[in-house]
Amino acid sequence: MQQQIKVIDMPDIDGLAFRGFQGEVDYPEMVTILDKSDILDQIKQVNSVEDIQRSYSHLTNCDPYKDMLFAEMDGEPIAYCRVFWRQQPDKDRIYFHFGSLLPDWRRRGIGRAMLRWCEQRLTEVASDHPRDGKRHLQTFGAEKQVGKEELCLSEGYQPIRYDFEMARTLLGDLPDTPMPADLELRPVLDEHIRPIWDASDEAFQDHWGYVPQTEESYQDWLEWRVFNPKHWKVAWDSDQIAGMVLNYIDHDENVKFSRLRGYTEFISVRRPWRRRGLARALIAESFRHLREQGMEEAALGVDTQNLTGALRLYESLGFKQVTRWTEYRKDLE
């Protein structure tokens, strides 16, 4: 049996104990916690042991054996949390934490104790880093996670950014927007995949919170369950990638939620080709492609304060808000 971990401000609940990560044996319990939490929080996603295993085999700036905490009641896991950090190009460091707690055990002080453990662990991690930039603690929550919002605010966090999940129907008329002159769509070949990844990373450097992608991130992406380049729409200008929409279809999710949805995601245009209507044309082409694949709905996520005007573009193409996510942050002392 793994040694218990002492947690600051641990609530006085008979049978409650905290421990660390035990390896792959924890993955099924994590899926159970996520699935039961998602029902109450109205988060529609697929959680699987295979997805967690893939993700945890490519972690960056995180050692789960040191950076995770599990809560148990009489030996049965009821919650877990994890921390990691990222450094931005301006040398600011963001120290992230997130977790999930079974609904029956919420509002009893467990989540607060775990949040404070995360902060303590991240403070330890940060102590080894130079003070050459700003340092922030950051987490997130969905709009139905009212308790999460109240907890964050009471612990000194402030909402700093909002993201929307948006969707639109693919039934009926679709926008007909031609590609800009001198640009063309080409089928994605194997030798295009790494250049597409690099071009996307370059384009996203202008977005809020950008962190350069790592080799581990690239390998994780290649192994992603819904990775399928046949759905991508990539525009080329001679031998240069101008922009892209890396569409995907999550068939497992569609079965689980009885829908036919495709995602128009990873939308990016590189600087020399912006302000020419390329993103609009690529999204319109993606609509047609997804409908040809039998999809009835398209969805995406957007940073509502994106300086490129992405939210206005998506609204003009018929997308409407489905769910709001909030990013919470406070300074790390």
Residue, then its C-alpha position, 0 to 999 in steps of 0.5 A: m500500500q502506498q504511503q499516505i500524503k499529509v495535506i494542509d487543511m485536510p477536512d475531518i471526514d472519517g475514511l478520507a485519505f490522500r495518496g500519490f500516483q500509482g501508475e497505470v493502475d490508476y487510469p481506470e479510476m481516473v476515467t470513472i471520476l471524470d465520467k461521473s463528474d462530467i454528467l453533473d458538469q454537463i461536459k460532453q467528452v469521451n474519457s478512456v484509459e487509452d487516451i489517458q495512457r497516451s497523454y501521460s506517456h508524453l507529459t512535459n514539465c510534469d512527473p505524475y509520481k510527484d505532481m499528482l494527488f489522489a483522494e480516497m474514501d475508505g480506500e476508493p478513489i474519489a478525486y485526483c489533481r495534477v500540476f505542471w508548468r509552462q514557460q512563455p517566450d517572454k520568460d513568464r511562467i504559468y503554473f497550471h493545476f486541474g482536478s476532478l472530484l466526484p459530485d457526492w463529495r463536493r462542498r465538503g472541503i476536499g476540493r479546497a484542500m487539494l487546490r492548496w496542495c497543488e499550490q504548495r507543490l507548484t511553489e516547490v517547483a517554482s523555487d528551482h526556477p530563476r525569477d526572470g519573468k512573471r509567475h502565475l498560478q492558473t486553472f480553469g472551469a466550465e460554466k456549470q461548475v459553479g462550485k469551482e468558480e466559487l472556490c477559485l474566487s475565494e482562494g484569490y483567483q480572478p477570471i482572466r479569459y473566456d473560451f467558448e465551445m461553439a457549434r453550427t448546423l451543417l444542414g441547409d445552405l452552407p457559405d460559398t467562399p472561394m479560395p484567395a487567388d494563387l492559393e490552392l488546397r492539396p491532399v496531405l501527404d506523409e511528408h507534409i505532416r511535420p511541416i504542417w505542425d511547424a506552420s501551425d505552431e508558428a501561426f499560433q505564436d500570436h495568440w494569448g498564452y502561446v507556449p512553443q510546442t515540444e517534441e512530446s506534444y508532437q508525438d502525442w498529436l500523432e498518436w491522438r485517437v482522432f488524428n486523420p489527415k484525410h479530413w484536413k484542409v491545408a492551403w498552399d502558396s507554391d511550396q509554402i503553407a499559408g493556412m489550415v483547418l485540421n478537421y477531425i471526427d470523434h466517432d466515439e463521442n458521436v456514438k456516446f452522445s447520439r450525434l453526428r458532429g465534426y470539428t473544424e479545429f486548429i484554424s490558423v493562417r500564417r502572417p503573410w497570408r492574413r486579411r485575405g479571407l483565407a480562414r473563412a474559405l478554409i472553414a467553408e470548405s471544411f463544412r462541405h467536407l464534413r457534410e460529405q462525411g455524413m456529419e450534421e454539425a460542426a463545432l470548435g473552440v475559441d478564445t473570445q478575446n482573440l485579437t485576430g477577431a476569430l469570434r466575430l468570424y465564427e459567428s458570421l459563419g453561423f457558429k453559436q455558443v454552446t458552453r463557456w470555459t473560464e481561465y482563472r489566475k493569481d500571482l504566485e508569491 
